[in-house]
């Protein structure tokens, strides 16, 4: 007995959705068809690919996770074979993961430009912290991930978008706004509204520790725009990497973006893909586009 592309498609849908019912709905087939595909693949592979229960749905085993990556690669290559060389119209899907605070400033332009070039590709987007996005990338759930300092992680192919540094976000009337720099030793005593998303929080706290300072953390939040609005109201300061084009909060109040002193190390915004899987054609096209537009997406200094 030999496996088929349809069986692999059914298995990958289950792996992505975590449910036989959800996979059946996505593929517009019966639950029985999906179940039979899983059973057949387990017989052919001679291993248990997933654990099934009413309470938890479908959870991949270690063998199943490896099989999922290889199955996605086979399906990607099959899709490439269906497309003629040259000036071809891309189809299929593209799943993008993006670091939460980076998403509002880079994804709209990239998605819009990609959609205009490849309207036949169905794009889906997930935002989160870097560790969870990289995990989904390694499992084949995501095709590409946009985040900071991905080049330092093993098992990933990466391309640089731009380099930048952390800065202090201050109320517009803060004395350091007029000074043109924010001395860390003086800033440390003031209330810090900490961006609590991995690895941003670790990077910020490490910056203080490296220079022998201890921040006065008033609040932690993963919400980029909430923190900016609180800073604009004078409730504290924050430290960010990403900088919107307009130095105003959601309420229309001004904020000041001031260089830190001492100057922090460079942070690299990049796009990554798993080296364990051949990136499908839509993913390769998106990487090329991101590299081309990257310098234009860099925050103003």
C-alpha positions as CSV (number, residue, x, y, z in Angstrom):
1,X,0.0,0.0,0.0
2,X,1.3,3.5,-0.9
3,X,0.4,6.8,0.6
4,X,-1.3,9.5,-1.5
5,X,-1.1,13.2,-1.6
6,X,-4.8,13.4,-0.5
7,X,-3.9,11.4,2.6
8,X,-1.0,13.8,3.4
9,X,-3.3,16.8,2.8
10,X,-5.8,15.3,5.3
11,X,-3.1,14.7,7.9
12,X,-1.7,18.2,7.6
13,X,-5.1,19.7,8.0
14,X,-5.6,17.8,11.2
15,X,-2.1,18.8,12.4
16,X,-2.9,22.5,11.8
17,X,-6.3,22.6,13.3
18,X,-5.9,20.0,16.1
19,X,-9.3,18.5,15.3
20,X,-10.7,15.9,12.8
21,X,-13.9,17.9,12.6
22,X,-12.1,21.1,11.9
23,X,-9.9,19.5,9.3
24,X,-13.0,17.9,7.6
25,X,-14.7,21.3,7.5
26,X,-11.6,23.0,6.1
27,X,-11.2,20.4,3.3
28,X,-15.0,20.0,2.8
29,X,-14.9,16.3,3.2
30,X,-16.5,13.9,5.7
31,X,-15.0,13.1,9.2
32,X,-14.8,9.5,8.0
33,X,-12.6,10.4,5.1
34,X,-10.1,12.2,7.4
35,X,-10.1,9.4,10.0
36,X,-9.4,6.8,7.3
37,X,-6.5,8.9,6.0
38,X,-5.0,9.0,9.5
39,X,-5.5,5.3,10.0
40,X,-3.9,4.5,6.6
41,X,-0.9,6.7,7.2
42,X,-0.3,5.1,10.6
43,X,-0.4,1.6,9.1
44,X,2.0,2.6,6.2
45,X,4.4,4.4,8.5
46,X,4.2,1.8,11.2
47,X,4.0,4.3,14.0
48,X,1.5,6.3,16.0
49,X,1.3,9.8,14.5
50,X,-1.3,11.3,16.8
51,X,-3.3,10.8,20.0
52,X,-7.0,11.3,19.6
53,X,-9.4,12.1,22.4
54,X,-12.7,13.9,22.8
55,X,-11.3,16.2,25.6
56,X,-8.0,17.3,23.8
57,X,-8.8,16.7,20.2
58,X,-5.8,15.5,18.2
59,X,-2.3,15.9,19.5
60,X,0.7,14.9,17.4
61,X,3.3,12.5,18.8
62,X,7.0,13.2,18.4
63,X,6.9,10.9,15.3
64,X,3.8,12.8,14.1
65,X,5.5,16.2,14.4
66,X,8.4,14.9,12.2
67,X,6.0,13.3,9.8
68,X,4.1,16.6,9.6
69,X,7.2,18.6,8.5
70,X,8.1,16.0,5.9
71,X,4.5,15.8,4.6
72,X,4.3,19.6,4.3
73,X,7.5,19.5,2.3
74,X,6.1,16.9,-0.1
75,X,2.8,18.8,-0.6
76,X,4.8,22.1,-1.2
77,X,6.9,20.4,-3.9
78,X,3.8,18.9,-5.5
79,X,2.2,22.3,-5.6
80,X,5.4,23.7,-7.3
81,X,5.2,21.0,-9.9
82,X,1.7,22.1,-10.9
83,X,3.0,25.6,-11.7
84,X,4.7,26.2,-15.0
85,X,8.0,28.0,-15.0
86,X,8.4,31.6,-16.0
87,X,5.7,34.2,-15.4
88,X,3.3,32.1,-13.4
89,X,0.4,33.0,-11.2
90,X,1.0,31.7,-7.7
91,X,-1.8,30.0,-5.8
92,X,-2.0,28.0,-2.6
93,X,-1.6,29.3,0.9
94,X,0.9,31.4,2.9
95,X,0.9,31.4,6.7
96,X,2.7,34.3,8.3
97,X,3.7,34.7,12.0
98,X,4.7,38.1,13.3
99,X,6.0,39.4,16.6
100,X,3.1,41.3,18.3
101,X,4.6,44.8,18.4
102,X,6.2,44.6,15.0
103,X,3.0,43.5,13.2
104,X,1.2,46.9,13.0
105,X,4.1,48.6,11.4
106,X,5.4,46.0,8.9
107,X,2.6,43.6,8.1
108,X,0.1,46.0,6.4
109,X,2.6,47.2,3.8
110,X,4.0,43.7,3.2
111,X,0.6,41.9,3.0
112,X,-0.9,44.6,0.7
113,X,2.1,44.5,-1.7
114,X,2.1,40.7,-1.7
115,X,-1.7,40.5,-2.3
116,X,-1.5,42.9,-5.3
117,X,1.3,40.7,-6.9
118,X,-0.2,37.3,-6.0
119,X,-4.0,37.6,-5.6
120,X,-4.4,33.8,-6.0
121,X,-2.6,33.1,-2.7
122,X,-4.7,32.8,0.5
123,X,-2.8,34.5,3.3
124,X,-3.3,33.9,7.0
125,X,-1.6,35.8,9.9
126,X,-0.7,34.9,13.5
127,X,0.8,37.3,16.0
128,X,2.5,36.4,19.3
129,X,5.8,36.3,21.1
130,X,8.9,35.1,19.4
131,X,9.2,31.8,21.2
132,X,5.7,30.6,20.3
133,X,6.0,31.8,16.7
134,X,9.3,30.0,16.3
135,X,7.8,26.8,17.7
136,X,4.9,27.0,15.2
137,X,7.5,27.5,12.5
138,X,9.4,24.4,13.5
139,X,6.2,22.4,13.5
140,X,5.3,23.5,10.0
141,X,2.2,25.4,11.1
142,X,3.7,28.7,9.9
143,X,5.6,29.2,6.6
144,X,7.5,32.4,7.7
145,X,8.0,34.5,10.8
146,X,8.8,38.2,11.2
147,X,10.5,39.1,14.5
148,X,13.6,40.5,16.0
149,X,17.0,38.7,16.3
150,X,15.9,35.5,14.6
151,X,19.4,35.2,13.0
152,X,20.7,34.2,16.5
153,X,18.4,31.1,16.7
154,X,19.4,27.6,15.4
155,X,17.6,25.7,12.7
156,X,16.3,28.8,10.9
157,X,17.1,30.4,7.5
158,X,16.9,34.2,7.8
159,X,17.0,37.4,5.8
160,X,17.6,40.9,7.2
161,X,14.9,43.5,6.9
162,X,16.7,46.3,8.9
163,X,18.6,47.1,12.0
164,X,17.5,49.4,14.8
165,X,18.0,50.0,18.5
166,X,15.8,50.4,21.6
167,X,14.7,53.9,22.6
168,X,12.9,55.5,25.6
169,X,9.3,56.4,25.1
170,X,8.5,59.4,27.3
171,X,5.6,61.9,27.9
172,X,6.0,64.8,25.5
173,X,6.7,67.2,28.4
174,X,9.3,65.1,30.0
175,X,12.6,66.9,30.7
176,X,14.6,64.3,28.9
177,X,12.6,65.0,25.7
178,X,14.1,68.5,25.6
179,X,17.5,67.1,26.5
180,X,17.5,64.9,23.4
181,X,18.7,61.8,25.3
182,X,17.5,59.7,28.2
183,X,20.3,58.9,30.8
184,X,19.7,55.4,32.1
185,X,21.0,56.1,35.6
186,X,18.4,58.8,36.0
187,X,15.6,57.0,34.1
188,X,15.8,53.9,36.3
189,X,14.2,55.6,39.3
190,X,11.1,56.6,37.3
191,X,8.1,54.2,36.8
192,X,8.7,51.8,34.0
193,X,5.7,50.4,32.0
194,X,7.3,47.2,30.8
195,X,6.5,45.6,27.4
196,X,5.9,42.1,28.7
197,X,6.4,40.0,25.6
198,X,9.3,37.5,25.1
199,X,12.1,38.3,24.4
200,X,11.4,42.1,24.7
201,X,11.1,42.1,28.5
202,X,14.3,40.1,28.9
203,X,16.2,42.4,26.5
204,X,15.1,45.5,28.4
205,X,15.9,44.1,31.8
206,X,19.2,42.8,30.5
207,X,20.1,46.3,29.3
208,X,19.5,47.8,32.8
209,X,21.5,45.0,34.4
210,X,24.4,45.3,32.0
211,X,24.8,48.9,33.1
212,X,24.4,48.3,36.8
213,X,20.9,49.8,37.1
214,X,17.6,48.4,38.5
215,X,14.3,49.6,36.9
216,X,11.3,50.7,38.9
217,X,8.7,48.5,37.2
218,X,5.3,50.0,37.7
219,X,3.3,47.7,35.3
220,X,3.8,44.9,32.9
221,X,1.6,44.5,29.8
222,X,1.9,42.8,26.4
223,X,-0.2,45.6,24.8
224,X,2.0,47.9,22.8
225,X,-0.6,50.6,22.2
226,X,-1.9,50.5,25.8
227,X,1.6,51.3,27.1
228,X,2.0,54.1,24.6
229,X,-1.3,55.6,25.7
230,X,-0.4,55.4,29.3
231,X,3.0,57.0,28.7
232,X,1.2,59.8,26.8
233,X,-0.9,60.4,29.9
234,X,2.3,60.8,32.1
235,X,1.9,57.5,34.0
236,X,5.4,56.4,33.3
237,X,7.9,55.7,30.6
238,X,8.7,52.7,28.5
239,X,11.4,51.2,26.3
240,X,10.6,49.9,22.8
241,X,12.3,48.8,19.6
242,X,9.5,49.4,17.1
243,X,8.5,53.0,16.4
244,X,5.3,54.0,14.6
245,X,5.6,56.8,12.0
246,X,3.5,59.2,14.2
247,X,4.6,60.1,17.7
248,X,1.1,60.1,19.1
249,X,-1.1,57.7,21.1
250,X,-4.4,56.2,20.2
251,X,-6.0,59.2,22.0
252,X,-4.1,61.7,19.8
253,X,-1.7,62.7,22.6
254,X,1.9,63.3,21.8
255,X,4.8,61.2,23.1
256,X,8.5,61.7,22.8
257,X,10.9,59.0,21.3
258,X,14.4,59.7,22.8
259,X,17.7,57.8,22.3
260,X,18.9,55.9,25.4
261,X,22.3,56.7,27.0
262,X,24.3,54.5,27.0
263,X,23.3,53.5,23.5
264,X,21.9,49.9,23.3
265,X,23.2,47.2,20.9
266,X,21.6,46.8,17.5
267,X,18.4,44.8,17.2
268,X,17.7,43.1,13.8
269,X,14.3,42.8,12.3
270,X,14.3,39.8,10.0
271,X,12.2,37.2,8.3
272,X,12.8,33.5,9.0
273,X,11.8,30.1,7.7
274,X,12.6,26.5,8.9
275,X,15.7,24.9,7.4
276,X,14.0,21.5,7.9
277,X,11.4,22.2,5.3
278,X,11.6,23.4,1.7
279,X,9.9,26.8,1.6
280,X,6.9,26.7,-0.8
281,X,6.7,29.1,-3.7
282,X,4.4,31.7,-2.0
283,X,6.8,31.7,1.0
284,X,9.8,32.3,-1.2
285,X,8.1,35.1,-3.0
286,X,7.1,36.7,0.3
287,X,10.7,36.5,1.6
288,X,11.9,38.2,-1.6
289,X,9.3,41.0,-1.2
290,X,10.2,41.5,2.5
291,X,13.9,41.9,1.7
292,X,13.1,44.4,-1.1
293,X,10.8,46.5,1.1
294,X,12.6,46.1,4.4
295,X,14.7,49.3,4.3
296,X,11.5,51.3,3.7
297,X,9.8,49.7,6.7
298,X,12.6,50.7,9.1
299,X,11.5,53.0,11.9
300,X,12.6,56.6,11.7
301,X,15.6,57.4,13.9
